[in-house]
Amino acid sequence: MAQFYKELKELRETRKIALEEISERTKINVQYLKAIEDGQFDEIETPYLRLFLRAYADEIGGDSQRALEQLDSFMGTKRTKLIHPLPQIEEETNEENELENRNLQFLPGKKLRQDYIIGLVFSIILIFVILIFQKIFNEESKAIVTENGPVLQRILKPISSQDLQKDYLMDQSSEELLSVSPPYFIKLKTLQQTAYTFLNDTLPPVSDILNANQELDLDAFIKSSELIFTSTEGLSLFINANEIKQVSEYKYPIRLVMRPKPPSMAIQYYKPLP
């Protein structure tokens, strides 16, 4: 019986209930829940100990009345029996109801009050941070999520054929035969931000920015068309579900010219003017 608090902890862990969940529902500080599970009852002020234990046992699906009896036996105390027990029960019930109505927000001890205030301040700060991040994402500010949190990226500008001729030099080029035939279906997947310009048949050019971790399916086409990327670092390009690995991981602009007869693709690598 001296280990009853360990049995309560085992019951909680068996039912996969986190202490944080109990704390959120009962408003009991996690450190007091841990004290109950460790048998450190002297860390909880006497008027609150029984109430905390009862709430904890109820939350994990245990027998709260038996837990209180085991607590009395463990601490070597016995509750005084009165000749008229009903007033005693009513008095205890009123006291417990009063504490429950307060939702235990007024935690005992100076340290608990400080913890409550600190937690409230951090909660307010967290709400403001979430609102700011939502505004950033909603305004398409080119933010990406990293291990250290959202980070704003440099806003890119799509490059046109005129920009290539004016500001860049062709570094090298290659011609690749395609194993697929028109119509061409192009899928783009990015790990880093990039910008592109798509010249589809005789339609007006389409320019846009791809954010990190984004996928895009371009309109199908059957005639000669061009794709110009500001960079292909972190970019995967698929033509009719076949990945074209030759165009990946180039930090400067690339122009792709796709032709239907014969099915082929010219890859032109550019670098900035010196």
Residue pairs with C-beta under 8 A, 6 or more apart in sequence:
1 70
1 73
1 74
2 74
4 67
4 70
4 71
4 74
5 36
5 37
5 38
5 39
5 74
6 37
6 39
8 36
8 37
8 56
8 57
8 60
8 62
8 67
9 37
11 60
11 61
11 62
12 19
12 22
12 37
12 60
15 60
15 61
17 59
17 60
19 30
19 33
19 34
20 30
21 59
22 28
22 33
22 56
22 59
22 60
23 29
23 30
23 33
25 59
26 55
26 56
26 59
26 104
27 103
27 104
27 105
28 52
28 55
28 56
28 104
28 107
29 107
29 112
29 115
29 116
31 43
32 43
32 44
32 52
33 52
33 56
35 41
35 43
35 44
36 44
36 52
36 53
36 56
39 74
41 49
41 71
41 74
41 75
44 52
44 108
45 108
45 109
47 108
48 99
48 108
49 71
50 68
50 71
51 96
51 99
51 100
51 104
53 64
53 67
53 68
53 71
54 64
54 67
54 68
54 96
55 64
56 67
57 63
57 64
57 67
58 64
72 78
72 79
82 88
105 116
106 113
107 113
107 115
107 116
133 143
133 150
136 143
136 150
136 152
137 143
137 150
140 211
141 152
142 152
142 153
142 154
142 155
142 156
142 193
142 209
142 211
143 150
143 151
143 152
143 153
144 150
144 151
144 153
144 193
144 211
144 212
144 213
145 151
145 213
153 193
153 211
153 212
154 193
155 209
156 193
156 194
156 195
156 209
156 230
157 195
157 230
158 195
158 196
158 197
158 207
158 208
158 209
158 228
158 230
159 195
159 197
159 228
159 229
159 230
159 253
160 197
160 205
160 207
160 228
161 197
161 199
161 226
161 228
161 255
164 228
164 253
164 255
164 270
167 272
167 273
168 252
168 253
168 270
168 271
168 272
168 273
169 270
169 271
169 272
169 273
170 268
170 269
170 270
171 252
171 269
171 270
171 271
172 268
172 269
173 266
173 267
173 268
173 269
174 246
174 266
174 267
175 264
175 265
175 266
175 267
176 244
176 246
176 264
176 265
176 266
176 267
177 262
177 263
177 264
178 239
178 242
178 258
178 263
178 264
178 265
179 242
179 263
180 239
180 240
180 242
180 263
181 260
181 263
182 221
182 222
182 223
182 260
182 263
183 220
183 221
183 222
184 220
184 221
184 222
184 225
184 239
184 240
184 258
184 260
185 217
185 218
185 220
185 239
185 240
185 241
186 217
186 218
186 227
186 237
186 238
186 239
187 215
187 216
187 217
187 218
187 237
187 238
187 241
188 196
188 210
188 215
188 216
188 217
188 218
188 235
188 236
188 237
188 238
189 214
189 215
189 235
189 236
189 238
190 210
190 211
190 212
190 213
190 214
190 215
190 234
190 235
190 236
191 212
191 213
191 234
191 235
192 212
192 231
192 233
192 234
192 235
193 209
193 210
193 211
193 212
194 209
194 210
194 229
194 230
194 231
194 232
194 233
194 234
194 235
195 207
195 208
195 209
195 210
195 229
195 230
196 207
196 208
196 210
196 227
196 228
196 229
196 230
197 205
197 206
197 207
197 226
197 227
197 228
198 205
198 206
198 207
198 218
198 225
198 226
198 227
199 205
199 225
199 226
199 227
200 206
200 218
200 219
200 221
200 225
201 221
201 222
201 223
201 224
201 225
202 223
210 216
210 235
212 234
218 227
221 258
222 260
223 260
224 257
224 258
224 259
224 260
225 257
225 258
226 255
226 256
226 257
226 258
227 255
227 256
227 258
228 253
228 254
228 255
228 256
229 235
229 247
229 253
229 254
229 256
230 253
231 250
231 251
231 252
231 253
231 254
232 247
232 248
232 249
232 250
232 254
233 249
233 250
233 251
234 249
235 247
235 248
235 249
236 243
236 248
237 243
237 244
237 247
237 248
237 256
238 244
239 258
239 265
244 265
246 267
247 254
247 256
247 267
250 269
252 269
252 270
252 271
252 272
253 270
254 267
254 268
254 269
254 270
255 266
255 267
255 268
255 270
256 265
256 266
256 267
256 268
257 265
257 266
257 268
258 264
258 265
259 265
259 266
